[in-house]
Amino acid sequence: MAITDSSRTALEARVQQNVVRFLDVKPDWRPFTKHPQPGNDRAIFQYLGQNGHGEMDPWALPAQRFGLSLLYMPPGQGAPYHTHDTEEVFVVLEGALTFAWKEGDTEVESNIGPKDMFSVRQIPGASSATQVSRAVGC
């Protein structure tokens, strides 16, 4: 089957509908809690799915119960304890990140660095109602 200019143009247009360019993504520094606390400054660059406020950014691609964003946390800043109905996955590009997981009165911290990953998801055998996490940039 011969490829025509019109079929190539149509394919290129469909491919571009699945591309989000960093230059088009605007950082969202708005707090995600009703009562912002010191030390929780961070910027979210949303690429896929709804942003942290449950809204679709005009540049983001749609998704169901999944999102992809670039998160910028200045040293000493981060996210307070919180939970989600969806899983989150973090990969540190540069710097370091300390995250904590809390169940009841028990808290465990872990430090990760460049190219390390952690996933915030249901831990087998634990109650999702008691699992909360927080993260701080280093």
C-alpha positions as CSV (number, residue, x, y, z in Angstrom):
1,M,0.0,0.0,0.0
2,A,1.4,3.4,-1.0
3,I,1.7,6.1,1.6
4,T,0.1,9.3,0.3
5,D,1.0,12.8,1.5
6,S,-2.5,13.2,3.0
7,S,-2.3,9.9,5.0
8,R,1.2,10.9,6.3
9,T,-0.2,14.4,7.2
10,A,-3.1,12.8,9.0
11,L,-0.9,10.4,10.9
12,E,1.5,13.2,11.9
13,A,-1.5,15.2,13.2
14,R,-2.7,12.3,15.3
15,V,0.8,11.7,16.7
16,Q,1.1,15.4,17.7
17,Q,-2.2,15.0,19.7
18,N,-0.2,12.7,22.0
19,V,2.7,15.1,22.6
20,V,3.0,17.5,25.5
21,R,6.0,19.8,25.2
22,F,7.7,21.1,28.4
23,L,7.6,24.7,27.0
24,D,3.8,24.5,26.9
25,V,3.4,23.2,30.5
26,K,2.9,25.9,33.1
27,P,4.0,25.3,36.7
28,D,1.2,25.2,39.3
29,W,2.4,26.6,42.7
30,R,-1.1,26.7,44.2
31,P,-1.4,24.9,47.5
32,F,-3.3,21.6,47.5
33,T,-4.7,22.0,51.0
34,K,-7.4,24.4,52.3
35,H,-5.0,25.5,55.0
36,P,-1.5,25.9,53.5
37,Q,1.3,25.2,55.9
38,P,4.9,26.5,55.8
39,G,7.3,24.1,54.1
40,N,4.8,22.8,51.5
41,D,5.8,24.9,48.5
42,R,6.2,22.9,45.3
43,A,5.3,23.3,41.7
44,I,3.5,20.7,39.6
45,F,4.0,20.5,35.9
46,Q,1.0,18.4,34.8
47,Y,1.4,16.3,31.6
48,L,-1.3,13.7,31.8
49,G,-4.6,13.6,33.6
50,Q,-6.2,16.1,36.1
51,N,-4.0,18.4,38.2
52,G,-4.0,18.3,42.0
53,H,-7.1,20.5,42.0
54,G,-9.2,18.0,40.0
55,E,-9.0,20.2,36.9
56,M,-7.7,19.5,33.4
57,D,-4.9,21.9,32.3
58,P,-5.4,22.9,28.7
59,W,-2.0,21.4,27.6
60,A,-2.4,18.1,29.5
61,L,-3.6,14.9,27.8
62,P,-6.7,13.2,29.2
63,A,-6.5,10.1,31.4
64,Q,-8.7,8.1,33.7
65,R,-7.4,7.5,37.3
66,F,-3.8,8.1,36.2
67,G,-1.6,11.1,35.9
68,L,1.9,12.1,35.0
69,S,3.5,15.3,36.2
70,L,6.9,16.8,36.8
71,L,7.2,17.9,40.4
72,Y,9.6,20.6,41.5
73,M,10.3,20.8,45.3
74,P,12.9,23.3,46.5
75,P,15.2,22.0,49.3
76,G,13.3,21.9,52.6
77,Q,9.9,22.2,50.9
78,G,7.5,19.4,50.0
79,A,4.1,17.8,50.5
80,P,2.2,17.3,53.8
81,Y,0.8,13.9,54.7
82,H,-2.0,13.1,52.3
83,T,-3.7,10.2,50.5
84,H,-5.0,9.5,47.0
85,D,-7.4,7.2,45.4
86,T,-4.8,6.5,42.7
87,E,-1.2,5.3,42.7
88,E,1.6,7.8,42.4
89,V,5.1,7.1,41.2
90,F,8.1,9.4,41.7
91,V,11.5,9.3,40.1
92,V,14.1,11.8,41.3
93,L,15.8,13.5,38.4
94,E,18.3,15.4,40.5
95,G,18.8,16.2,44.1
96,A,17.3,14.0,46.8
97,L,13.9,13.3,48.3
98,T,12.9,12.1,51.7
99,F,9.4,10.5,51.9
100,A,7.6,9.2,54.9
101,W,4.8,6.6,55.1
102,K,2.6,6.6,58.2
103,E,0.1,4.0,59.5
104,G,-1.5,4.9,62.8
105,D,1.3,6.1,65.0
106,T,4.0,4.4,63.1
107,E,6.1,6.4,60.6
108,V,8.9,5.1,58.3
109,E,11.1,7.4,56.3
110,S,13.3,6.7,53.2
111,N,15.7,8.8,51.3
112,I,16.1,8.4,47.5
113,G,18.4,10.1,45.0
114,P,18.9,10.6,41.3
115,K,17.2,7.9,39.1
116,D,15.7,6.3,42.2
117,M,11.9,5.6,42.3
118,F,9.2,5.1,44.8
119,S,5.6,4.3,44.4
120,V,2.8,5.4,46.7
121,R,0.2,2.6,46.6
122,Q,-1.6,0.1,48.7
123,I,0.8,-1.9,50.9
124,P,-0.4,-5.6,51.0
125,G,-2.1,-6.3,54.4
126,A,-2.5,-2.7,55.4
127,S,-5.6,-0.6,55.6
128,S,-5.7,2.1,52.8
129,A,-7.6,4.3,55.2
130,T,-4.5,4.5,57.5
131,Q,-1.8,5.0,54.9
132,V,-0.6,8.5,54.3
133,S,2.6,9.8,52.8
134,R,4.6,13.0,52.7
135,A,7.7,14.1,50.8
136,V,10.4,16.7,51.3
137,G,13.0,17.8,48.8
138,C,16.7,17.8,49.9
